[in-house]
Amino acid sequence: MYISTLEIERLTPDQMGNLLFSDMKDNHERGDCIFVVGSSKAVEYRLPKAVELYKQGRAGKILFSGGVKWQGSEYTEAQELKRGAIALGVPEKDILTEDLSLHTLENVLASLLVLDRHFQLHNIQRLLVVTTSYHMRRLHLTLKTYMPEWISFTLCPADDHNTRVDNWFESEIGVNRVKGESAKLIRYVKQGALKDENILIDKIECAEAKK
């Protein structure tokens, strides 16, 4: 079903889970740069995934994006992630930062200039994308909407404790996050801010697609 046809009030838990998590998997391709968006817990969950990809040789540069300063920190999200990456052995020369953005769309838009200055956009073929698994669908659609069409994306979700595909429905935190994220995704697509996409959200649809 196309996202634009969905109504959050009518979605079952299974449908919301499929909307956010289905097909959000790493295809193990190599890329030009690892793109990591910040959050209050990005150092805990997203940073280890990004460093793992870098040390596996999947890409030679990491771009940390995020300008929010969370309570108790004197550094922006991108600066915190950079400090953490250096502490984990990533050379500073291989780290790019964008620390103006305040939300997902700005992560993408502000990072375009950084990528262009370092690589020149026409030279970029693929980005390895790192965010939490429940946020990946929205980030992926934002990238597909606003990044140049020749750039491909390999999705490398990072799991947190409460909002994994296999446990989000077991806690109030997980349920609220998935419902809130699903509502945002549907609203932005209906507004025209994100590209529409046909998602298999029902078991019957998924079974038919596998035939």
C-alpha positions in Angstrom: 0.0 0.0 0.0 1.2 3.5 -0.7 2.1 5.5 2.4 -0.1 8.3 1.2 -3.2 6.1 1.5 -2.6 5.1 5.1 -4.3 6.5 8.2 -2.4 6.1 11.5 -5.6 5.5 13.5 -6.5 2.4 11.3 -3.1 0.7 11.4 -2.6 -2.4 13.5 0.6 -3.0 15.5 1.8 -5.5 12.8 1.1 -2.9 10.1 3.0 -0.2 11.9 5.9 -2.6 12.4 6.0 -3.5 8.7 5.7 0.2 7.7 8.9 1.1 9.6 11.0 -2.1 9.7 10.3 -4.1 6.5 13.2 -4.3 4.0 15.4 -2.0 6.1 18.4 -4.3 5.8 22.1 -3.9 5.0 22.9 -5.2 1.5 26.6 -5.2 2.4 27.7 -2.9 -0.5 30.7 -0.7 -0.1 30.2 3.1 -0.3 32.0 6.4 -0.6 31.0 7.7 2.9 29.2 6.5 6.0 26.4 9.0 6.8 25.3 9.1 10.5 22.6 11.3 11.8 22.7 12.4 15.5 20.3 12.0 18.4 20.4 12.1 22.1 21.6 8.5 22.2 23.6 8.4 19.0 26.9 7.9 20.7 25.5 4.9 22.5 23.7 3.2 19.5 24.7 4.7 16.2 28.4 5.4 16.7 29.4 1.8 17.2 27.7 0.7 14.0 29.4 3.5 12.1 32.9 2.6 13.5 32.2 -1.1 12.7 31.5 -0.2 9.1 34.6 2.0 8.8 36.9 -0.7 10.4 35.4 -3.3 8.0 36.6 -1.1 5.1 33.1 -0.5 3.8 33.8 3.2 3.3 36.9 5.5 3.9 35.1 8.5 5.4 32.4 9.1 8.0 30.1 12.1 8.0 28.4 12.9 11.4 25.4 15.2 11.1 23.6 17.0 13.9 23.6 20.4 15.5 21.5 19.8 18.6 23.2 20.3 22.0 21.5 17.9 24.4 21.1 18.7 28.1 24.3 18.2 29.9 26.6 18.4 26.9 28.6 21.4 25.7 29.0 19.8 22.2 26.7 19.3 19.3 25.6 15.8 18.2 28.1 15.8 15.4 31.0 16.9 17.7 30.1 14.3 20.3 30.1 11.6 17.6 33.4 12.8 16.3 35.0 12.7 19.7 33.6 9.2 20.3 34.9 8.0 16.9 38.4 9.3 17.5 38.4 7.6 20.9 37.5 4.3 19.1 40.4 4.6 16.7 39.0 6.4 13.7 41.6 8.9 12.4 40.4 12.5 12.5 41.3 13.0 8.8 38.6 10.5 7.9 35.8 12.3 9.8 33.6 15.0 8.4 31.0 16.9 10.4 27.9 18.9 9.9 26.7 20.6 13.1 23.9 23.0 12.0 21.0 20.7 11.5 18.2 20.4 14.0 16.1 17.6 12.5 16.1 14.8 9.9 15.4 17.0 6.8 18.1 19.5 7.9 20.5 16.5 8.4 20.1 15.7 4.7 20.1 19.3 3.3 23.0 20.6 5.4 25.1 17.5 4.7 24.8 18.0 1.0 27.1 21.0 1.1 29.7 19.1 3.3 29.6 16.1 0.9 29.9 18.4 -2.2 32.9 20.3 -0.7 34.7 17.1 0.2 33.9 14.7 -2.7 31.9 16.9 -5.2 28.5 15.4 -5.4 28.9 14.1 -9.0 31.6 11.7 -7.7 29.4 10.1 -5.0 27.8 6.8 -6.0 26.7 5.4 -2.7 26.3 6.3 1.0 26.1 3.9 3.9 23.3 5.2 6.1 23.3 4.8 9.8 20.4 5.6 12.2 18.2 3.6 14.6 16.1 1.0 12.9 12.8 2.6 13.6 13.9 5.9 12.1 15.5 4.4 9.0 12.4 4.4 6.8 11.9 8.2 7.2 15.6 9.0 6.8 15.8 6.8 3.7 12.8 8.5 2.1 14.3 11.9 3.0 17.5 11.0 1.3 15.6 9.7 -1.8 13.6 12.9 -1.9 16.3 15.5 -1.5 19.6 13.9 -2.5 20.7 13.6 -6.2 19.0 10.7 -7.9 22.2 9.0 -9.0 23.3 8.4 -5.4 22.4 5.0 -4.0 21.9 4.1 -0.3 22.9 1.1 1.7 20.9 1.0 4.9 22.8 0.0 8.1 20.3 0.2 11.0 21.5 0.4 14.5 19.3 -1.2 17.2 18.6 0.4 20.5 17.3 -1.4 23.6 13.6 -0.8 23.3 12.7 -0.3 19.6 14.0 -3.2 17.7 11.9 -5.1 15.2 11.6 -8.0 17.6 10.7 -6.1 20.8 9.2 -2.7 20.2 5.7 -4.0 21.0 6.8 -5.2 24.5 7.3 -1.8 26.1 5.4 1.5 26.4 8.5 3.3 25.1 8.7 1.1 22.0 5.0 1.3 21.2 5.0 5.1 21.6 8.1 5.5 19.4 6.8 3.3 16.6 3.3 4.9 16.6 4.8 8.4 16.7 7.3 7.7 14.0 4.6 6.0 11.8 2.4 9.1 12.2 5.3 11.5 11.2 6.1 9.4 8.2 2.5 9.3 6.9 2.0 13.0 7.6 5.1 14.1 5.8 4.3 12.0 2.7 0.7 13.3 2.6 2.1 16.9 2.8 4.4 16.2 -0.1 7.5 16.7 1.9 8.6 13.1 1.3 8.3 10.8 -1.7 5.5 8.4 -1.6 6.4 4.7 -1.6 4.6 1.4 -1.9 5.2 -0.6 1.3 4.1 -4.2 2.0 2.4 -3.7 5.4 0.0 -6.7 5.4 0.9 -10.4 5.7 -1.1 -11.2 2.6 0.9 -8.6 0.6 4.2 -9.9 1.9 3.3 -13.5 1.0 2.2 -12.5 -2.5 5.5 -10.5 -3.0 7.5 -13.6 -2.1 5.9 -15.8 -4.7 
